[in-house]
Amino acid sequence: MPLALILLIVGTALVFFFLIGYPILLAVFPFRTKPPVAKDLSFKTTVTVIVAVYNGAAFVRAKLDTILALDYPRELLQIIVVSDGSTDATDSLVREYAVRGVQLISAPHLGKAAAINLAIEHATGETLFFTDVRQPLLIVQGDLDTQVEPPNADRLEALARARKNAKPVEVVKLPGVNHLLMPATTGEVDEYPTLKDKHVSPAVTQAIVTWLKKTLSAAP
């Protein structure tokens, strides 16, 4: 038998095995069970909140109050406000929050992108959260949220609506959704291991998409 024919047969057999035979072999004779997925529901990482603002004196105080009202460990939260050459009272208002851990960076007026890049240089959090000083706000909460006290969400809504010249605030409370925004029945902690679907509820995605479409269509 010619060598070329032998190589062709062997090569074809190997391709067939790796594409079809090996997956069948694994399905029929699993060599090991899948390792369990380790999840720590109490895990929280460090977060840096970055706010780039130019002449936002009318909005910055309410914005910082909203951020500081978040239900997140304060020791894990870094808040940086970059004043992009503001000529109003923005800088002095932000300095009032220095005792609460808010960091002000005063920079020349070079634009939002430059301000954000400057903030990133000072960020220490593993996660960066960018927010604008005057954007519309959507608050999504499951009606089975028994882990986070309802007053926290209520307070966040109240602070958002109290902003001077505030943008629209919409609150969506989804039925059958827990504090992790997953489909649930009771929302209790001990229910989590029994949940068949541990993904964010499609209702959450739909609520966000609907809100975005409405918000963008109303934008000038």
matplotlib code that plots the C-alpha trace (Angstrom):
import matplotlib.pyplot as plt

x = [0.0, 1.5, 2.7, 0.6, -2.6, -1.6, -1.1, -4.5, -6.3, -4.6, -5.3, -8.9, -9.3, -7.8, -10.0, -13.1, -12.1, -11.5, -14.6, -17.1, -15.6, -14.1, -17.3, -19.3, -16.7, -17.0, -20.7, -20.9, -17.9, -17.3, -13.9, -14.7, -17.6, -17.8, -16.4, -19.0, -19.2, -18.1, -20.2, -19.8, -23.0, -21.4, -18.4, -18.0, -15.2, -13.7, -15.4, -14.4, -17.2, -16.0, -18.0, -16.7, -18.4, -18.2, -20.2, -22.5, -23.1, -26.9, -26.7, -23.5, -24.8, -27.8, -25.6, -23.2, -26.0, -27.4, -24.0, -23.5, -26.9, -26.0, -26.4, -22.7, -19.9, -18.4, -14.9, -15.0, -16.2, -14.0, -15.7, -13.8, -15.2, -13.1, -14.0, -13.2, -12.3, -15.6, -16.1, -19.1, -19.4, -18.8, -15.4, -16.5, -19.6, -17.6, -15.1, -17.9, -18.0, -14.3, -15.1, -17.3, -14.5, -15.3, -12.1, -12.0, -9.6, -9.6, -8.3, -8.0, -11.0, -9.8, -13.1, -14.9, -12.5, -9.5, -11.2, -12.2, -8.6, -7.3, -9.7, -8.6, -5.1, -6.2, -8.6, -7.9, -11.0, -11.1, -14.3, -14.8, -18.3, -18.8, -21.8, -22.9, -24.0, -27.3, -28.5, -32.0, -32.2, -33.8, -34.2, -35.0, -36.0, -37.5, -40.7, -39.1, -36.1, -36.0, -32.2, -32.0, -34.2, -36.9, -36.1, -32.8, -34.4, -37.1, -34.4, -32.5, -35.7, -36.4, -32.9, -33.1, -36.4, -35.2, -32.4, -32.7, -33.7, -33.7, -33.9, -36.7, -36.6, -38.4, -38.9, -39.7, -40.5, -40.6, -42.8, -41.2, -37.7, -35.3, -32.5, -30.1, -32.6, -33.2, -36.5, -37.6, -40.5, -39.8, -36.6, -35.2, -31.5, -32.0, -34.0, -30.9, -29.5, -32.9, -33.2, -33.2, -32.4, -29.6, -29.5, -30.8, -34.5, -35.4, -37.9, -34.9, -33.4, -36.7, -37.4, -34.0, -34.4, -37.9, -36.6, -33.6, -35.8, -38.2, -35.4, -33.5, -36.6, -37.4, -33.9, -33.6]
y = [0.0, 3.4, 5.5, 8.5, 6.3, 5.1, 8.7, 9.7, 6.9, 7.6, 11.3, 10.8, 8.4, 10.9, 13.7, 11.5, 10.4, 14.0, 15.4, 12.6, 9.7, 11.5, 13.4, 10.2, 8.4, 11.2, 11.0, 7.3, 6.8, 10.0, 9.9, 12.3, 14.2, 17.9, 19.8, 21.7, 25.5, 27.3, 30.4, 32.8, 34.9, 37.1, 38.0, 41.7, 43.3, 46.8, 49.3, 52.7, 55.0, 57.6, 60.8, 63.2, 66.6, 70.0, 72.8, 70.4, 72.4, 72.0, 68.2, 67.0, 67.2, 65.0, 62.6, 62.1, 61.6, 58.9, 57.1, 57.3, 55.8, 52.6, 49.4, 48.5, 48.3, 51.8, 50.4, 48.7, 51.8, 54.5, 57.6, 59.9, 63.1, 64.7, 68.4, 69.0, 72.7, 73.7, 77.4, 77.2, 75.9, 72.3, 72.0, 73.6, 71.4, 68.2, 69.2, 69.2, 65.4, 64.8, 63.8, 61.1, 59.7, 61.4, 62.3, 65.4, 65.8, 69.3, 69.2, 71.6, 71.6, 69.0, 67.1, 64.1, 61.5, 63.1, 63.5, 59.8, 58.8, 60.9, 59.3, 55.8, 56.7, 57.2, 54.3, 51.5, 49.3, 46.0, 47.1, 50.6, 52.1, 55.1, 57.4, 60.7, 63.6, 64.1, 61.0, 59.5, 56.7, 53.2, 51.3, 47.6, 45.5, 42.1, 41.9, 38.9, 41.0, 39.9, 40.3, 44.1, 46.2, 47.9, 51.3, 51.3, 51.1, 53.6, 56.0, 55.7, 56.6, 59.5, 61.0, 60.6, 62.4, 65.1, 66.2, 69.8, 69.8, 66.0, 63.8, 61.2, 58.4, 55.1, 52.3, 48.8, 46.1, 42.7, 39.8, 36.5, 37.9, 37.8, 40.1, 38.6, 39.4, 35.7, 33.9, 32.6, 31.5, 32.8, 34.9, 33.4, 32.6, 28.8, 28.7, 29.5, 25.9, 24.7, 27.2, 25.5, 28.7, 30.8, 33.4, 36.9, 36.8, 37.7, 40.1, 42.2, 42.4, 43.2, 46.0, 47.5, 47.3, 48.8, 51.7, 52.3, 52.5, 54.8, 57.0, 57.2, 58.0, 60.8, 62.3, 65.6]
z = [0.0, -1.0, 1.9, 0.8, 1.0, 4.5, 5.7, 4.1, 5.9, 9.3, 9.0, 8.1, 11.0, 13.4, 12.2, 12.5, 16.0, 17.3, 15.7, 16.3, 18.1, 21.1, 22.0, 21.8, 24.0, 26.6, 26.6, 27.0, 29.3, 31.3, 32.8, 35.7, 37.0, 36.5, 39.4, 41.4, 40.8, 43.9, 44.5, 47.5, 47.6, 50.3, 48.1, 47.4, 45.5, 45.7, 43.4, 42.2, 41.2, 38.7, 38.0, 35.4, 35.6, 34.1, 35.8, 37.5, 40.7, 40.2, 40.2, 41.9, 45.5, 44.8, 42.7, 45.6, 48.0, 45.7, 45.5, 49.2, 49.8, 47.9, 49.8, 49.5, 52.1, 52.4, 53.0, 49.6, 47.7, 46.3, 44.9, 42.5, 41.1, 38.3, 37.8, 34.2, 34.5, 36.2, 36.6, 38.9, 42.5, 41.6, 43.3, 46.5, 46.8, 46.2, 48.8, 51.4, 50.9, 51.6, 55.2, 53.7, 51.6, 48.3, 46.4, 44.2, 41.3, 39.8, 36.2, 33.2, 30.9, 28.4, 27.9, 29.4, 28.0, 29.5, 32.8, 32.9, 32.0, 34.8, 37.3, 36.1, 37.1, 40.7, 40.8, 43.3, 42.9, 41.1, 39.4, 37.8, 37.7, 35.5, 36.0, 34.8, 37.1, 35.4, 33.5, 33.8, 36.3, 36.3, 39.5, 39.1, 42.1, 42.5, 44.6, 46.4, 47.5, 51.2, 51.6, 51.0, 53.2, 51.1, 52.6, 50.8, 47.4, 48.6, 49.8, 46.6, 44.7, 47.0, 46.6, 42.8, 42.6, 45.0, 42.6, 41.4, 37.7, 38.1, 35.1, 35.0, 37.5, 36.9, 39.4, 38.1, 40.6, 39.0, 40.3, 41.0, 41.1, 44.1, 45.3, 42.8, 40.0, 39.4, 39.0, 42.5, 44.6, 48.1, 47.8, 51.0, 51.2, 51.6, 48.3, 46.2, 46.0, 44.8, 42.0, 38.6, 36.7, 38.3, 35.6, 35.7, 34.9, 31.3, 32.7, 34.0, 30.5, 29.0, 31.5, 30.8, 27.0, 27.2, 29.4, 27.1, 24.0, 25.7, 27.1, 23.8, 21.8, 24.1, 24.0, 22.1]

ax = plt.figure().add_subplot(projection="3d")
ax.plot(x, y, z, "-o")
ax.set_aspect("equal")
plt.show()
